[in-house]
Amino acid sequence: MTNRFFGKVVLGMTICLSCIFNSAYALSLSTLELPPFSMRLPNGEIGGPFIEVVRDVCDEMGEQCVFELLPNKRLKHAVRTGEVDAGFPYGWNEERAKYLYYSIPFLQTEYGLFVAGSNNKQIESTKDLQDLTIGVFGPQTNMYHRLEEVQSKMSEDGLSPFKIHASKDLNGELVNMLKRNRIDGYYVNKAVGYFRASRFNVENLKYVWKHMEIHYFVVFPKATTDIEFVRKFNRSALKVLSREGYLEKKLLPLNISVPPLEEHIYTKYDVIK
């Protein structure tokens, strides 16, 4: 009788401790300082449309989520090693897909070229980029590497390739160089380019050439994430993102496009739902 009573007490304590632990646990999500998608707001809080949408997904799941801004290299390391539960914004590539689960796409954007408003040159193909000087955030960035790929392809095709001016662009250097005609073009994420021009009071820039379309995702390390959790996250995300007018209101004012929530996209990116 004593042993049976003792067993019930232990069982009850275990259940209670489990409840306390589960209710106290919060999902850790790390992101970049990448305005306008995610950023430190003037009041010190973390915000931006990507964070707002992920917060709403957490609410839909009934999960408490904690967000942290990390430098790019630190973010990639923390996600890959499972130090955090999830990270964003991530573009898709084959190598990452080997060790990461991908969410449904949360937004659609693109890499392309801005020129000064006074520049009337038509940019319709890489042929029109010959002998230009193009600025880009770099050198150790995805945008820089994509621009290098264009440059290399031009050389292979017998075209005269453009020159690349790489900058950390901390204080709006590139949009100001473009305004003053010290570079011929600014290769950047379209939404980022418009945001930085506004932030540094640079007017009359034109977006003239779309190079490549990009979808941004939330990712989860495969080594430490239950696949059923990813499925739950994606199903909750679909409910949130499918609300009428929800994404349009958050994304379009910032020159960000609504992603296609369609089967061919889920298949392309091996999305679990």
Backbone bond lengths (Angstrom), bond angles and torsions (degrees), N, CA, C in turn:
res aa  C-N    CA-C-N  psi(-1)  N-CA   C-N-CA  omega(-1)  CA-C   N-CA-C  phi
1 M - - - 1.478 - - 1.530 110.75 -
2 T 1.313 114.45 -44.12 1.462 119.00 178.64 1.520 110.96 -62.15
3 N 1.331 116.48 -44.60 1.466 121.13 -179.96 1.532 110.75 -62.16
4 R 1.371 115.56 -40.14 1.454 118.79 -179.84 1.522 110.06 -65.56
5 F 1.325 117.38 -41.58 1.460 121.65 178.83 1.534 110.82 -63.64
6 F 1.336 114.15 -43.66 1.466 119.60 -180.00 1.534 110.44 -61.53
7 G 1.338 115.27 -39.94 1.464 119.32 179.53 1.514 111.92 -63.34
8 K 1.348 116.60 -40.42 1.457 119.99 178.64 1.529 111.62 -63.78
9 V 1.351 115.39 -39.34 1.469 119.82 179.00 1.520 110.38 -62.68
10 V 1.351 116.63 -46.81 1.471 121.00 179.99 1.519 110.80 -61.43
11 L 1.357 116.03 -44.30 1.445 120.59 178.91 1.524 111.25 -60.80
12 G 1.341 116.16 -43.61 1.455 120.16 179.78 1.515 111.83 -63.40
13 M 1.353 116.28 -41.32 1.457 120.07 178.90 1.512 111.04 -64.34
14 T 1.340 116.65 -39.90 1.467 121.13 -179.86 1.518 110.72 -62.87
15 I 1.349 115.70 -44.72 1.454 119.88 179.86 1.524 110.60 -63.12
16 C 1.321 116.66 -43.77 1.462 120.33 -179.63 1.524 111.76 -63.25
17 L 1.335 115.84 -45.04 1.462 119.77 178.68 1.512 111.06 -62.11
18 S 1.325 116.13 -38.68 1.460 120.60 178.62 1.524 110.65 -63.46
19 C 1.329 116.42 -42.50 1.457 120.16 179.41 1.523 111.14 -63.23
20 I 1.343 114.92 -43.80 1.472 119.43 179.68 1.511 110.37 -62.16
21 F 1.360 116.22 -44.41 1.465 120.35 -178.79 1.518 111.28 -62.27
22 N 1.353 116.54 -46.60 1.450 120.24 -176.82 1.516 111.86 -66.38
23 S 1.336 117.15 -38.42 1.455 119.32 -178.80 1.521 111.34 -72.31
24 A 1.347 116.39 -25.72 1.463 119.64 -178.13 1.520 112.00 -86.99
25 Y 1.328 117.19 -19.22 1.465 120.01 -175.36 1.521 110.40 -72.59
26 A 1.318 116.52 133.93 1.461 122.16 176.98 1.519 108.85 -121.43
27 L 1.312 116.71 141.20 1.445 121.41 176.56 1.523 109.03 -71.43
28 S 1.317 116.48 134.05 1.461 120.76 178.06 1.521 109.17 -99.47
29 L 1.329 115.58 122.35 1.459 121.70 179.10 1.520 108.54 -123.73
30 S 1.322 116.07 127.41 1.455 120.56 -179.06 1.523 110.50 -111.37
31 T 1.308 115.44 146.04 1.454 120.66 -178.00 1.523 109.71 -142.87
32 L 1.331 115.38 175.23 1.455 122.48 -178.88 1.522 110.86 -100.17
33 E 1.319 115.51 160.00 1.456 121.63 166.22 1.527 105.87 -80.07
34 L 1.319 116.70 89.26 1.469 121.80 -175.94 1.525 109.10 -134.15
35 P 1.339 116.90 73.23 1.460 119.45 178.17 1.537 110.75 -61.96
36 P 1.331 119.15 141.08 1.469 126.24 7.51 1.533 113.98 -92.73
37 F 1.334 118.67 4.67 1.462 120.59 -174.28 1.531 112.66 -70.94
38 S 1.323 115.73 -47.92 1.466 121.29 179.41 1.524 107.36 -148.77
39 M 1.344 116.83 139.38 1.465 118.32 -172.98 1.522 111.43 -168.57
40 R 1.320 113.83 167.49 1.459 121.42 171.82 1.518 107.80 -85.67
41 L 1.320 116.76 122.07 1.456 121.55 -178.84 1.528 110.86 -81.00
42 P 1.335 117.58 161.29 1.475 120.29 179.74 1.525 113.93 -54.67
43 N 1.332 117.82 -28.94 1.471 120.40 -179.94 1.528 112.84 -83.62
44 G 1.349 116.32 3.63 1.464 120.40 177.47 1.513 114.61 93.52
45 E 1.332 117.38 -13.39 1.457 120.17 178.89 1.526 111.00 -80.21
46 I 1.341 116.01 165.83 1.454 121.69 177.49 1.519 108.25 -95.30
47 G 1.344 116.89 130.99 1.454 119.80 -177.33 1.510 112.15 -150.46
48 G 1.332 115.66 -161.61 1.450 122.12 -173.68 1.520 109.71 111.04
49 P 1.319 118.21 156.49 1.467 120.77 -173.41 1.521 114.36 -61.58
50 F 1.331 118.04 -35.45 1.462 119.35 -179.34 1.525 109.98 -64.29
51 I 1.325 116.61 -44.82 1.462 120.56 179.31 1.528 110.71 -65.32
52 E 1.323 117.51 -40.58 1.465 120.61 179.39 1.527 111.14 -59.59
53 V 1.339 115.99 -43.24 1.462 119.89 -178.07 1.531 110.48 -68.44
54 V 1.339 117.23 -43.00 1.463 119.81 179.66 1.525 110.48 -63.90
55 R 1.329 117.48 -37.38 1.471 120.11 175.97 1.523 110.85 -59.16
56 D 1.331 115.94 -42.23 1.460 119.49 179.90 1.524 111.55 -66.32
57 V 1.331 116.59 -33.77 1.465 120.13 176.25 1.528 110.05 -66.71
58 C 1.316 116.98 -41.43 1.467 120.81 176.77 1.524 110.58 -59.12
59 D 1.341 116.69 -42.43 1.461 120.48 177.86 1.526 110.86 -62.67
60 E 1.328 116.38 -41.84 1.460 120.93 179.47 1.523 111.21 -62.56
61 M 1.339 116.29 -34.29 1.472 121.47 179.12 1.514 112.56 -79.14
62 G 1.331 116.68 -17.75 1.457 120.38 -173.36 1.514 112.01 77.83
63 E 1.342 116.38 27.81 1.459 121.62 -178.69 1.523 110.54 -110.72
64 Q 1.335 115.20 144.74 1.457 120.31 171.95 1.521 107.90 -87.90
65 C 1.317 117.74 130.22 1.468 121.75 -177.96 1.521 110.49 -123.41
66 V 1.309 115.67 139.75 1.460 122.65 177.92 1.524 108.05 -118.50
67 F 1.338 116.81 131.00 1.451 121.87 -176.01 1.525 111.09 -109.52
68 E 1.323 115.19 145.45 1.465 121.26 179.09 1.519 109.31 -140.96
69 L 1.338 115.85 136.45 1.462 120.79 173.87 1.523 109.46 -88.82
70 L 1.327 116.80 130.01 1.460 121.78 179.03 1.525 110.44 -129.81
71 P 1.325 118.23 152.23 1.472 120.12 170.55 1.524 109.59 -62.41
72 N 1.314 116.67 157.25 1.460 121.99 -172.78 1.535 113.30 -54.33
73 K 1.326 117.27 -51.31 1.471 120.20 -177.85 1.520 111.28 -63.65
74 R 1.317 116.61 -40.51 1.468 120.88 -179.76 1.525 110.23 -66.10
75 L 1.327 116.50 -40.59 1.459 120.52 178.23 1.523 110.69 -60.82
76 K 1.323 116.61 -49.63 1.462 120.42 -177.62 1.530 111.17 -60.57
77 H 1.330 116.43 -39.40 1.474 120.38 179.05 1.521 110.71 -67.23
78 A 1.339 116.98 -45.55 1.468 120.82 -177.44 1.523 111.33 -62.93
79 V 1.332 116.73 -38.29 1.462 120.27 179.61 1.517 110.85 -71.25
80 R 1.312 116.25 -45.53 1.468 119.52 -176.26 1.525 111.62 -63.92
81 T 1.327 117.46 -37.44 1.461 121.46 -177.27 1.528 113.33 -87.95
82 G 1.323 117.42 -4.80 1.459 120.25 179.64 1.516 113.93 79.51
83 E 1.331 118.13 18.13 1.458 120.50 176.61 1.528 111.18 -67.57
84 V 1.321 116.04 -25.00 1.465 121.48 175.33 1.529 107.91 -123.13
85 D 1.330 116.23 160.98 1.456 120.49 -178.42 1.519 112.60 -76.06
86 A 1.333 116.39 -30.34 1.461 119.65 -177.07 1.522 109.80 -160.78
87 G 1.324 115.54 161.67 1.458 121.06 178.04 1.522 110.96 -142.94
88 F 1.323 116.08 157.18 1.468 122.20 177.53 1.523 108.36 -167.12
89 P 1.353 119.35 162.32 1.456 127.39 -3.83 1.535 110.70 -84.76
90 Y 1.300 116.41 136.03 1.456 122.77 178.45 1.520 109.81 -119.01
91 G 1.334 116.73 134.62 1.448 120.69 166.03 1.525 108.18 -85.10
92 W 1.310 116.00 162.11 1.472 120.49 -178.80 1.515 110.30 -89.86
93 N 1.342 116.21 136.15 1.460 119.96 163.33 1.520 108.91 -147.31
94 E 1.308 114.98 160.12 1.463 121.07 -171.44 1.515 112.37 -61.81
95 E 1.320 117.78 -38.91 1.464 120.94 -178.09 1.520 110.70 -66.16
96 R 1.329 117.42 -44.86 1.468 120.73 179.55 1.525 111.44 -64.04
97 A 1.320 116.28 -35.02 1.461 120.09 -177.31 1.522 112.26 -65.22
98 K 1.330 117.18 -14.14 1.463 120.21 177.69 1.526 111.40 -71.89
99 Y 1.326 117.30 -28.64 1.471 119.42 -176.14 1.529 113.44 -125.46
100 L 1.347 117.47 5.08 1.455 120.79 -179.78 1.531 111.02 -128.35
101 Y 1.329 116.11 141.29 1.458 121.61 165.75 1.531 107.14 -87.64
102 Y 1.327 115.92 142.95 1.460 121.04 179.27 1.518 111.09 -109.89
103 S 1.330 114.72 141.54 1.461 120.40 173.45 1.525 109.19 -76.83
104 I 1.326 116.24 179.00 1.457 119.11 165.58 1.533 107.15 -64.58
105 P 1.338 119.28 157.03 1.470 119.31 178.23 1.523 110.95 -67.66
106 F 1.328 116.03 134.75 1.455 121.04 -178.69 1.521 112.23 -93.75
107 L 1.304 117.05 -25.12 1.456 120.07 178.81 1.522 109.45 -160.05
108 Q 1.309 115.33 164.36 1.460 121.70 178.48 1.515 108.75 -124.40
109 T 1.319 115.65 134.62 1.454 120.22 177.21 1.523 107.80 -142.88
110 E 1.316 117.39 -166.67 1.462 119.61 -178.08 1.519 111.23 -159.00
111 Y 1.321 115.78 155.66 1.462 122.25 170.70 1.524 107.90 -96.94
112 G 1.319 115.64 140.64 1.458 119.13 179.84 1.514 111.26 -168.59
113 L 1.310 115.98 -163.66 1.460 121.64 -170.13 1.522 112.53 -122.90
114 F 1.341 115.13 131.72 1.453 123.11 169.67 1.527 109.20 -102.44
115 V 1.317 116.21 147.59 1.463 121.72 171.65 1.521 108.08 -131.25
116 A 1.336 116.23 167.88 1.463 120.45 176.73 1.520 109.41 -66.83
117 G 1.322 115.52 149.68 1.451 120.47 -178.70 1.517 113.65 -59.96
118 S 1.331 115.83 -27.08 1.470 120.16 -179.45 1.524 112.90 -81.81
119 N 1.327 116.96 -6.63 1.464 121.88 -178.16 1.530 109.10 -87.50
120 N 1.320 116.39 115.52 1.467 121.01 -177.96 1.525 113.02 -99.56
121 K 1.318 116.62 10.43 1.463 120.39 179.30 1.531 110.41 -65.46
122 Q 1.326 116.47 132.53 1.452 121.81 177.92 1.531 109.73 -84.47
123 I 1.322 117.03 128.11 1.465 121.74 177.42 1.527 107.20 -113.04
124 E 1.308 116.16 103.07 1.455 120.73 -178.11 1.522 112.80 -113.61
125 S 1.325 116.84 -20.65 1.461 121.49 179.69 1.518 108.67 -157.68
126 T 1.327 116.44 175.97 1.472 119.75 179.82 1.530 111.57 -63.29
127 K 1.303 117.71 -22.54 1.468 120.46 176.96 1.527 111.01 -58.06
128 D 1.331 115.67 -32.41 1.466 120.43 -178.49 1.525 113.02 -80.65
129 L 1.331 117.29 -2.34 1.468 121.37 178.68 1.527 112.18 -94.52
130 Q 1.315 117.23 -1.43 1.463 120.72 -175.12 1.530 111.62 -59.40
131 D 1.341 114.07 133.37 1.470 123.76 173.33 1.528 114.46 66.59
132 L 1.311 117.51 11.71 1.460 119.88 175.61 1.527 109.90 -82.87
133 T 1.323 116.32 164.64 1.463 122.58 168.51 1.529 106.89 -111.41
134 I 1.329 115.19 120.14 1.458 120.45 -173.76 1.524 110.05 -117.50
135 G 1.313 116.38 127.26 1.458 122.22 177.93 1.513 111.29 -88.19
136 V 1.340 115.53 148.09 1.455 121.35 179.41 1.524 109.37 -155.61
137 F 1.317 115.88 147.50 1.461 121.36 174.42 1.521 108.21 -68.80
138 G 1.346 116.50 122.30 1.465 117.97 -176.27 1.522 111.35 -179.08
139 P 1.362 117.01 -168.68 1.475 125.23 14.92 1.533 115.43 -93.23
140 Q 1.308 120.24 -18.88 1.470 120.54 -174.81 1.523 110.50 -90.97
141 T 1.333 116.20 63.01 1.454 121.38 179.48 1.523 109.57 -136.88
142 N 1.316 115.01 159.03 1.465 120.37 178.55 1.520 111.02 -63.20
143 M 1.346 116.41 -39.22 1.462 119.88 179.98 1.527 111.04 -62.11
144 Y 1.323 116.25 -42.51 1.464 120.14 179.52 1.533 110.52 -61.16
145 H 1.319 116.58 -44.34 1.471 120.08 -178.71 1.525 111.25 -66.38
146 R 1.348 118.06 -36.45 1.463 119.70 177.39 1.530 110.57 -65.59
147 L 1.332 116.30 -37.88 1.459 120.28 178.89 1.529 110.71 -68.18
148 E 1.321 116.68 -37.94 1.463 120.52 175.45 1.526 111.52 -60.43
149 E 1.331 115.98 -38.78 1.463 120.18 178.83 1.531 111.00 -62.09
150 V 1.327 116.66 -40.35 1.468 120.55 177.30 1.526 109.76 -63.77
151 Q 1.316 115.04 -44.28 1.466 120.87 179.89 1.527 111.32 -59.53
152 S 1.317 116.59 -45.63 1.474 121.04 -179.60 1.522 111.37 -64.82
153 K 1.342 116.67 -40.89 1.464 120.50 179.61 1.528 110.75 -64.32
154 M 1.309 116.91 -37.19 1.461 120.17 177.80 1.523 110.48 -61.96
155 S 1.329 116.90 -42.50 1.469 120.51 178.38 1.524 110.90 -62.46
156 E 1.334 115.98 -42.11 1.470 120.57 178.70 1.525 111.44 -62.45
157 D 1.328 116.31 -32.94 1.466 121.11 -178.16 1.521 112.51 -86.44
158 G 1.334 117.26 4.34 1.453 120.98 178.29 1.511 114.36 79.76
159 L 1.337 117.18 15.81 1.454 121.16 177.20 1.528 110.34 -90.85
160 S 1.311 115.96 158.38 1.462 121.10 176.84 1.524 108.69 -83.79
161 P 1.337 118.90 107.73 1.472 120.20 -171.01 1.525 112.75 -71.35
162 F 1.312 114.75 156.27 1.457 121.38 176.26 1.526 110.11 -74.96
163 K 1.316 116.17 165.45 1.460 122.62 173.10 1.528 108.79 -95.67
164 I 1.327 116.67 146.88 1.457 121.39 179.56 1.528 109.98 -107.43
165 H 1.321 115.61 127.74 1.466 121.06 172.35 1.526 107.12 -108.72
166 A 1.330 116.85 106.54 1.467 121.65 -178.38 1.528 109.88 -91.57
167 S 1.317 116.11 139.64 1.469 121.26 -179.10 1.516 109.74 -147.00
168 K 1.334 116.37 146.62 1.464 120.51 172.38 1.527 110.78 -72.86
169 D 1.336 116.31 -18.22 1.466 122.25 169.04 1.523 112.70 55.42
170 L 1.333 116.49 42.35 1.461 119.99 -175.88 1.517 112.99 -69.68
171 N 1.326 117.91 -34.62 1.461 121.61 -173.05 1.521 112.53 -121.72
172 G 1.322 115.86 35.97 1.460 119.24 178.41 1.507 113.46 73.74
173 E 1.324 116.86 26.18 1.466 120.67 -177.06 1.526 112.10 -56.14
174 L 1.332 116.54 -45.48 1.465 119.12 -171.89 1.525 113.21 -70.98
175 V 1.331 117.84 -41.92 1.469 117.99 178.64 1.527 110.44 -66.95
176 N 1.329 117.57 -32.61 1.462 120.04 178.45 1.520 111.66 -73.93
177 M 1.327 117.51 -36.13 1.467 120.32 174.88 1.522 110.64 -63.39
178 L 1.320 116.09 -38.87 1.461 120.07 179.10 1.531 110.37 -66.51
179 K 1.315 116.19 -43.29 1.463 120.91 178.77 1.525 111.18 -58.61
180 R 1.339 116.38 -37.08 1.473 121.14 -177.26 1.533 112.93 -91.88
181 N 1.333 115.95 7.62 1.466 122.22 179.28 1.525 113.81 61.73
182 R 1.326 116.03 30.47 1.469 119.83 175.41 1.521 111.27 -87.49
183 I 1.313 117.11 -15.56 1.458 123.23 166.87 1.525 106.45 -132.24
184 D 1.335 116.05 159.22 1.463 119.89 -177.13 1.520 112.82 -90.48
185 G 1.333 116.35 -24.72 1.452 119.78 -177.33 1.514 111.13 -154.09
186 Y 1.306 115.78 161.23 1.474 123.15 -179.98 1.522 106.92 -129.03
187 Y 1.345 116.50 109.83 1.459 122.51 -179.33 1.522 108.22 -91.53
188 V 1.329 115.85 122.15 1.453 119.09 -171.46 1.527 109.63 -164.47
189 N 1.313 115.38 163.73 1.457 120.05 168.21 1.528 107.75 -59.53
190 K 1.319 116.36 130.64 1.469 121.20 -174.24 1.525 112.27 -53.90
191 A 1.328 117.39 -48.45 1.469 120.97 -178.23 1.525 111.05 -65.59
192 V 1.328 116.50 -38.28 1.466 121.01 178.77 1.520 110.30 -64.87
193 G 1.342 116.95 -41.82 1.459 120.83 179.99 1.518 112.32 -60.53
194 Y 1.332 116.58 -46.44 1.467 119.72 178.71 1.524 111.03 -64.71
195 F 1.334 116.79 -39.35 1.459 120.61 -178.92 1.525 110.80 -64.97
196 R 1.344 117.22 -44.06 1.466 119.99 -177.68 1.527 111.44 -69.84
197 A 1.315 117.28 -35.44 1.460 119.46 176.55 1.529 110.27 -61.57
198 S 1.334 116.27 -42.05 1.468 120.45 178.39 1.522 111.22 -67.71
199 R 1.327 116.27 -42.61 1.463 120.94 -176.80 1.520 111.66 -62.83
200 F 1.338 116.77 -37.62 1.468 120.20 -176.71 1.524 112.35 -103.77
201 N 1.339 115.70 20.02 1.468 122.64 173.26 1.525 113.13 54.30
202 V 1.314 115.05 42.30 1.462 120.89 176.05 1.520 107.76 -104.16
203 E 1.310 116.03 116.70 1.458 120.85 -176.25 1.529 111.34 -105.28
204 N 1.317 114.54 168.29 1.460 122.47 171.56 1.532 113.65 63.28
205 L 1.340 116.33 40.32 1.456 120.20 169.27 1.524 108.59 -98.36
206 K 1.330 116.73 151.40 1.461 120.87 -177.94 1.526 110.23 -122.94
207 Y 1.309 115.56 135.24 1.464 121.14 172.87 1.520 107.06 -90.86
208 V 1.348 117.43 117.10 1.466 119.93 -167.54 1.524 114.89 -120.85
209 W 1.340 117.70 -13.27 1.465 117.67 -174.31 1.523 110.97 -149.25
210 K 1.322 115.58 121.37 1.458 121.33 175.01 1.517 108.92 -92.26
211 H 1.325 116.29 120.59 1.460 120.43 -179.98 1.516 112.11 -92.23
212 M 1.335 117.19 -54.20 1.456 119.38 -176.54 1.518 111.60 -150.96
213 E 1.322 114.26 143.28 1.462 121.38 178.98 1.524 109.92 -87.10
214 I 1.327 116.13 143.88 1.460 121.31 -176.63 1.527 109.66 -135.30
215 H 1.323 115.21 139.75 1.460 120.85 170.99 1.527 108.15 -110.47
216 Y 1.314 116.41 141.21 1.457 121.33 178.53 1.533 109.80 -109.65
217 F 1.336 115.23 139.96 1.462 123.12 -173.08 1.525 111.72 -129.41
218 V 1.325 115.14 165.01 1.465 123.37 161.30 1.527 105.81 -94.01
219 V 1.334 117.27 138.29 1.471 120.19 -179.14 1.529 110.42 -123.58
220 F 1.340 113.86 154.91 1.462 121.70 -178.02 1.529 108.82 -131.70
221 P 1.338 118.81 133.10 1.466 120.43 178.88 1.526 111.09 -67.14
222 K 1.323 117.06 125.67 1.464 120.94 -177.18 1.529 112.30 -63.01
223 A 1.323 116.63 -33.87 1.463 120.44 -174.60 1.521 112.46 -66.02
224 T 1.335 117.71 -24.72 1.463 120.03 -173.89 1.530 113.63 -124.40
225 T 1.332 117.74 7.55 1.460 120.66 -174.80 1.523 111.19 -118.70
226 D 1.318 115.86 129.53 1.465 121.90 174.25 1.528 108.47 -70.49
227 I 1.320 116.55 127.75 1.457 121.01 -177.52 1.530 111.99 -59.03
228 E 1.331 117.04 -30.03 1.464 120.31 179.27 1.526 111.39 -69.58
229 F 1.321 116.57 -28.17 1.460 119.40 175.64 1.529 109.91 -67.65
230 V 1.327 116.25 -40.86 1.473 120.67 178.03 1.526 109.35 -61.73
231 R 1.330 116.67 -41.89 1.464 120.60 178.32 1.538 110.74 -61.08
232 K 1.334 116.39 -43.80 1.463 121.39 178.92 1.530 110.07 -62.55
233 F 1.322 116.76 -43.13 1.466 121.03 179.73 1.527 110.04 -61.46
234 N 1.323 117.15 -47.08 1.464 120.36 -177.17 1.522 112.35 -66.18
235 R 1.323 116.91 -38.03 1.455 119.12 178.82 1.531 111.00 -67.23
236 S 1.328 115.96 -37.75 1.468 119.37 176.53 1.522 110.60 -67.67
237 A 1.333 115.90 -39.96 1.466 120.37 178.87 1.529 110.99 -62.26
238 L 1.321 116.93 -41.26 1.467 120.02 178.38 1.532 111.28 -60.59
239 K 1.325 116.66 -39.69 1.462 119.86 178.30 1.526 110.88 -62.27
240 V 1.341 116.25 -43.92 1.465 120.89 -177.80 1.531 111.13 -69.53
241 L 1.324 116.66 -49.59 1.460 120.68 -174.81 1.525 112.84 -69.54
242 S 1.337 116.49 -20.97 1.469 120.02 -178.53 1.531 112.88 -87.28
243 R 1.318 118.06 -1.92 1.464 119.97 177.45 1.526 109.40 -63.43
244 E 1.308 116.33 136.98 1.456 121.10 -174.70 1.533 112.05 -59.44
245 G 1.327 115.74 122.63 1.457 121.82 176.94 1.510 115.45 75.49
246 Y 1.336 117.24 -0.68 1.466 121.09 -173.44 1.532 111.63 -62.33
247 L 1.330 117.45 -55.67 1.459 120.70 -176.85 1.529 111.90 -72.32
248 E 1.311 116.55 -37.53 1.463 119.39 -179.64 1.530 111.28 -55.95
249 K 1.316 116.02 -43.10 1.464 120.79 -178.27 1.525 111.62 -64.58
250 K 1.323 116.84 -37.02 1.462 120.81 -176.07 1.530 112.83 -83.38
251 L 1.337 117.22 -34.76 1.462 120.60 -168.47 1.529 114.89 -98.69
252 L 1.317 116.96 -45.63 1.464 119.88 -170.64 1.531 113.59 -59.89
253 P 1.349 120.52 -38.58 1.471 119.05 178.60 1.531 113.19 -62.10
254 L 1.336 117.69 -18.45 1.457 121.83 -178.96 1.534 112.03 -104.43
255 N 1.338 116.36 17.77 1.468 121.88 179.62 1.525 112.47 60.79
256 I 1.328 115.81 33.32 1.465 122.83 175.15 1.520 107.34 -110.76
257 S 1.324 116.67 138.69 1.460 120.42 -176.78 1.526 111.48 -93.95
258 V 1.311 115.59 154.62 1.465 122.41 175.00 1.525 108.69 -75.99
259 P 1.326 119.03 130.98 1.465 120.94 -177.65 1.521 111.71 -73.71
260 P 1.325 118.15 152.11 1.457 120.38 174.96 1.528 110.46 -76.52
261 L 1.302 117.60 114.66 1.463 121.94 178.89 1.523 107.64 -94.30
262 E 1.334 114.76 77.28 1.457 121.76 -172.30 1.527 110.34 -134.18
263 E 1.329 115.44 157.49 1.459 121.10 -174.83 1.523 112.87 -59.13
264 H 1.324 116.93 -39.27 1.470 118.15 -177.31 1.529 111.36 -64.82
265 I 1.336 117.13 -28.95 1.466 120.82 176.64 1.527 109.94 -71.89
266 Y 1.332 117.10 -42.87 1.471 120.48 179.00 1.528 110.28 -62.21
267 T 1.312 116.29 -38.92 1.463 120.52 179.30 1.535 110.50 -68.16
268 K 1.309 115.76 -44.17 1.467 120.81 -178.25 1.522 111.28 -58.01
269 Y 1.331 117.04 -41.29 1.461 121.59 -176.09 1.524 113.53 -102.13
270 D 1.318 116.86 10.44 1.471 122.28 177.24 1.522 111.24 53.09
271 V 1.334 115.20 47.53 1.463 121.90 -178.75 1.529 109.91 -77.49
272 I 1.315 116.62 131.22 1.463 122.61 177.94 1.511 109.00 -90.24
273 K 1.337 115.89 120.83 1.478 117.39 -179.18 1.538 110.49 -145.37
